[in-house]
């Protein structure tokens, strides 16, 4: 009778318990779900953090205040002379915004390429956020006739803001499935408006009570400006702790990368990352050439750049229009922008729900019609009537958040995998605080006519052209062309 040596012939593996395997799979799914929610929360808080700069600095306080500082430095003709140029003091702020954006285009494209090559999206995103927050806190020093200092700080802060937000957008494909991106993007915008609105409430209380605190109005404004930089820096710590270094990856993939379990493709990425910086420039050139292979993506981008430049110009110049043309006091301006922030929270969530039923494209087109109506009402609005100005603010808030959130999620479907930061850098050329065509047209219109009403109505062309181009974009074919899954409803 033969025997079996257990040392050389181990017993067969016990049969797999189906219930244990299912339990293990469920536990793994729960872990992935918790990791995903952790990443999403970090991403939402990033919007919460940087919205303070957009709302408090760009939208409310800096435009009127920097214009007043420029007027203090103006000559007898009302002109200032930055870099030897002669421009009206009233045009200094929109011109400076345009100038900062023109520079940020190159910085965003190069940084996006470096981020995609190295996988250091988070480090670059938070690094630029901290630079922007420091420049914003430096605006406390802006007083008297220091318009050049104000312009310089605005340029640095706006460039840093643009790059940081462009890199944050690159995370969206890894944070939600194609059918969930509209909702996740809308929730991110809602967090942003909530954060910006909360700081505005505090700043409004400070500004209204500045006399009781023994502060001049100018000092109160400078404190409000600096508070936005401090808010931005403090809350940027949350995404720094919760987001993975590489954008556009699922939680499981992020964990594998963090544990140095990358596959061959990631090793190739690391090899490219070790190349000199000139390699990033070559990669950027190849990316720009490769974009021509996706003309439908570029067509959507052209539509967005057009209509959103109009949106951002309305937002960034609203306080200037309200103070100079409509005669609104600073308190009324802050209250109106606070209304925009509050209403925009509901607007973003509402338009997100509408998109689930009718599709993102139709919802965006409807919001553009709403923008045209809002702009026309703003042109005919009587001066020195805060109630009408508040009504206009509510109309802006209703269409603002949703149109931007849905545009962002829709564009995420049109990006070739692995190129998120580079493509979103182009997208960010016309996003919160980074539009340049609109402020340029706005400033030129005022320069030629001396009327902010003419300047505000000149922005209609951006919405009309953007609407016409977006109508012609075949989204389903565009998404298939870049190799991404097509959502059930567009």
HELIX and SHEET records of a PDB file:
HELIX    1   1 UNK A   18  UNK A   52  1                                  35    
HELIX    2   2 UNK A   53  UNK A   61  3                                   9    
HELIX    3   3 UNK A   62  UNK A   73  1                                  12    
HELIX    4   4 UNK A   82  UNK A   84  5                                   3    
HELIX    5   5 UNK A   89  UNK A   91  5                                   3    
HELIX    6   6 UNK A   92  UNK A  118  1                                  27    
HELIX    7   7 UNK A  121  UNK A  137  1                                  17    
HELIX    8   8 UNK A  138  UNK A  141  5                                   4    
HELIX    9   9 UNK A  147  UNK A  169  1                                  23    
HELIX   10  10 UNK A  172  UNK A  175  1                                   4    
HELIX   11  11 UNK A  178  UNK A  180  5                                   3    
HELIX   12  12 UNK A  181  UNK A  208  1                                  28    
HELIX   13  13 UNK A  217  UNK A  242  1                                  26    
HELIX   14  14 UNK A  251  UNK A  258  1                                   8    
HELIX   15  15 UNK A  264  UNK A  273  1                                  10    
HELIX   16  16 UNK A  277  UNK A  290  1                                  14    
HELIX   17  17 UNK A  291  UNK A  293  5                                   3    
HELIX   18  18 UNK A  295  UNK A  324  1                                  30    
HELIX   19  19 UNK A  330  UNK A  358  1                                  29    
HELIX   20  20 UNK A  360  UNK A  380  1                                  21    
HELIX   21  21 UNK A  386  UNK A  412  1                                  27    
HELIX   22  22 UNK A  420  UNK A  427  1                                   8    
HELIX   23  23 UNK A  428  UNK A  430  5                                   3    
HELIX   24  24 UNK A  437  UNK A  449  1                                  13    
HELIX   25  25 UNK A  452  UNK A  457  1                                   6    
HELIX   26  26 UNK A  460  UNK A  471  1                                  12    
HELIX   27  27 UNK A  475  UNK A  481  1                                   7    
SHEET    1   A 2 UNK A  79  UNK A  80  0                                        
SHEET    2   A 2 UNK A  87  UNK A  88 -1                                        
END                                                                             
